[in-house]
Amino acid sequence: MRRLIIVMFTSLLWFTTGLAPSFSHARESGLAPNRGALFRIEQGSHVAWLFGTIHVGANSFYPLEPRLMTALREADALALEVDPLGAQDEIARAVREHGMYQNGRGPASAELPAAYRPKLDRLLRQYGIDPRTVALMKPWMIASLLAVREFEAQGYQADLAVDAWLSRQAHARGQKVVELESVGAQMALFGRMSAADQARFLRESIDAIEDKEQAIDARVIAQAWQSADAAALDRIAAKTASDTTYSGKFVSQVLLAERNPGLADGVAHLLKTERRSVAAIGVLHLVGAGSVPDLLCKKGLRVERVY
């Protein structure tokens, strides 16, 4: 399940793919099903709802179920990992610093063994990506872009990502939007990989696409999120934790385990400072050992899983 990198980071790739958030206006219905995972966190009279998102979407995802929609309307603040509708200059700066080659280096294909260069070319053609678009991208960013396009091939869109939909709702109501992390800090996690490790990351991505593993993973995570299937999400978390590939370890150890304490601290601070709030972060942060809900329990907060 190492391709689940997409579940954390696709919203940041709008900048690189030229996408801009655009949403249809679906009507709220009492029949809207549960999605992802939802927890209720309490401290005294303060309540925070912790919702697990996926960073791609479809029109059929919206609106979200009535209980969450009510919590969103009544919230004093919405907290996201990063606000995708926030400062675009900050996103651009982070992309340049951590995702793009500098000083004449590149392209990423030069970092790959000769046998992988035509494979990368084929995938770019398959996904309709102009090679000039990725000419200055580092290998990790190309791997992430390919993962985005695989989700799109399954019928999901980056510009309909759940985080962006939530952000748009909050901004339209004039609500406070809090960022639990920063774009620069997120991208720096990838940027600290050595050139050799980034090339390995991209090679494993290419292999996963060619053997259809990435397509399978995309369907599994999207279906589990769409149906709020707790057992399926637990299986995904267990498979992610047991992945022994380089990219698998990077996802489980860096993108999940390393970030969870900071996200938990942010949610705890939100709960302390806001009487009613909603925090929405990638659903894989909410399941498995060392999850954000587990860490919040250890802080002595009352944590109830709603679904």
N, C-alpha and C positions, 0 to 999 in steps of 0.2 A: 504493500500500500504506500510505497514511497512517493508516488506521484501526487499525494495529497497536499503537497506544497501549494497547489492552486487554492485550496480552501482557506489559506491564510492571506494570500498576497495578491490576488488578481486585481483588486480595486486600485492598486498602485500602478497597474499597467495601462490604465486608460491613457496616461500621458504618452506612453510609447506606441500605442496602437492608434492614437488619434480619435478615441471614442469620447463622447460626451454624454452624461446621463440624460436620458429621455424616457419618460414614463407615461403609460396610458393611465387613465383615471378609472380604475375598477371600483365598483360600488361595494360597500361593506355588506356582508351577508352573515346572518347567524349560522349559516352552514359551513363557513370557512373552517377547514380542518386544522388540527394542531400541526405545527412545523417545528423541526429542529428539536430543541430541548428548552425547558423553562424552569427556573428556580425562583423561589420567593425567599428573600433574605431579610431578616428583621434584627433591629437593635433598638430596644425601647419602643418609642412611637414611630420610628423611621422605618420605611419599607423600600427595598430595592428589588426590582424584578431583573433577573439575569437570564438573558435570552441567547441561545446559540444560533449563529448565522452561518450562511454559506456565501462566498463572495462571487457567486454568479446567480442568475435568476431567470425567470420567465414570467410573462404576464399572468399566468395561471397561479402564481405564488400569492398574488395580492387580491384583496387585502388579507392581512394576517388574522388569526382567530380573534373573536370578540374580546376575550379576557385580556389579551395582550394589547389590542387596539385601545381598550379602555385605559389600561395602565399607561400607554403612550400619551393619550390625551390629557391625563391627569398629572403627568410627571412634571416636576420642576426642572428636570434636566435629563438629557439623553447622553449616555457615555458610549463612545465607540473606540475601537483600537486606534483608528485614525479617521478623521472626518474626510471622506473622499470629495466632499464639496467645499473643503477648506481652502487654505492658501495654495493656489496653484504654483506660485513661484517657489514655494518650499518644496513641493513635489518635484518640480523641474530641477531644482538645485540638487536634491538627493539623487535623482536619476543620473545627472551628470557626474556627481562625485562617486557614486558607488556602482552604477550600472553601465557606464559608458567608458570606452577606452580613451586615454588621454595621450598627448604628446606623440601622435603618429602611430601608436600601437594598434593591433588588430589586423584583419578581422578575426573573429572567434574561430573560424574554420582553420586558421593557421595553427591553433593550439591543439587541433584534433589529429589523431593518426590518419594517414592517407586514406585508409579504408572507410573512414566515417565522413569524409568530406562530400562524396556524392550522395551519401545517405541524407545528410543535412540538406543538400540542394533539393533532393526529391521531396523532403517534407515541406520545405518552404513552398515549392510548387503546389504540393497537395493542399496546403492550407491557404493558398493564394497570397502569400507574403512576398512582397518585393524584396529581393536580396539587399537592395540599397537601404531599406528600412532598418535592417539589422546589422548593417556593415560596421557600425561602431559599438554595437551592444556586446557586453561581456557574456561569456558562456552561460552564467546562471540566469541572466535576463532572457536570453534566447530560449533556454529550457522552460522558463516560466511562461513565456509567450506561446510556446508550442502547447503547453498544458492548457492555457486559456482556449486556444483554438480547438483542442480536443473536446473540451466541454461544449464549445459552440457547435461542433459537429454532432453532439448528442442532443442539440436543441436548446441549450442554455446560453445566456448572453451575459457578458461582463458588464454591459451598460444597464442591466436590470438587477444588479447585485443587491442583496438584501440590505447591506450596510448603507448603500446609496439611497435606497428607497426609504429607509428609516430616517436618514439624514434629511432628505427632502421634506418628509412629513414634519420633522421638528422645526426646520428653518421656516417652512410655510406658516407655522403657528407662532413663530417668534420665540420658541423655546431655546434654552441654553443647550449647546452641544459641547460636551467635554471630550477631549482626547486623552485616552489612557496611555498612549505611546506617541512617538513622533515618526514621521515618514523617514527622517534621516536615520533614526535608531533602528527601525525595521530593516531598511536596506543595508545598513552597515553590517548586519548579521551575515548577509551574503557577501558583501564586499570584503570581509575579513578572510574569506577563503583564499588560499593561494591560487595562482594561475593554473597549476596542475590539478588541484582539487576541483576548480570550476570546470575545467575540461572534462574531468571524470564525471562530474555532475551532469553535464550535457550529454556525454556518451551514454550514461545510464538512462537518461530521458529518451534518447533516440532508440535505444534498445527496447525500452518499455512500449514505445509507440509501435515499433515494428512487430513486436510479438503480441500486440493487442492488449497488453496488461493495462496500459493507460486508459484505453477505452472502457475496459471492464471496471477499473477503479472509479472513473468518472460516473458511470451509471450507478455503482453501488453507493457511493457517498451521496449523490443527488437523491436517489430513491429513499435512502435512510432518512435524510433530512426532510424530504417532502412529506413523509408519513410519520415523522416523530417516532421512529422505530428505535426504542431504547436498546433493545437487544442487539440490533444491527450496528448501532453506533458503538456499543461496547466491543463488538467483534472487530470493528474497524480500528478502534483504539488499541486492542490487543495485538492485532496484526501489525500496526504501525510500530508499536514498541518492540516487536520481535524481529523486525526487518534488519538484516545484517549488512545490507549494501551501504556504500558510502552515503548516498543520498538519503537512504532510509534512516540511518543514524543521525544525519544532519537534521532531518525533520523532527524526529522524536526527541533528540537531546538538545538541539538548539532552538528550533522554531516552536517547540511545545514546552518541554521541561524548563528550559532556561527563562522563558518569558512568563510562565504561569505565576511565579511569586509576585512579579511586578504588577501583573494584571489583577491579582487578588488584592494587593495593597491599594490599587486604584479604586476597585469596587468598594473596599472597606472605607476608604476616605469619602467616596461618593455617598455612601450610606450615612456616614457621620455628619456630613455637611448639608445634605438635601433631605427634606422630609419624605418626598415621594420621587423616585427616580427609576429609570430603566437603563441597564447596561447591556449592550449587545456586542458579543465577541464571537470569533470563530467557534463552531460547535465542538471541534476536537479539543478545545481548551476546557470543556465542561465534562468530559468523560475520561475514564481511565484513572490509573494511579497518579497521585499528585496533581489532580485536576484543580481548577480554580474553586469549585464548590468545596472540595476536600480541604483546601487551604483556608477557606473562609470558616469552615467548621472548627478548624484548629485555632482560629482567632477568637473562638468563643461566641460566634454569631449563630443565630438560629437560621438554619438552612433547610428548606423544604423543597423537594423535587415535585413540581406540579405535573410534568410529563417529560 
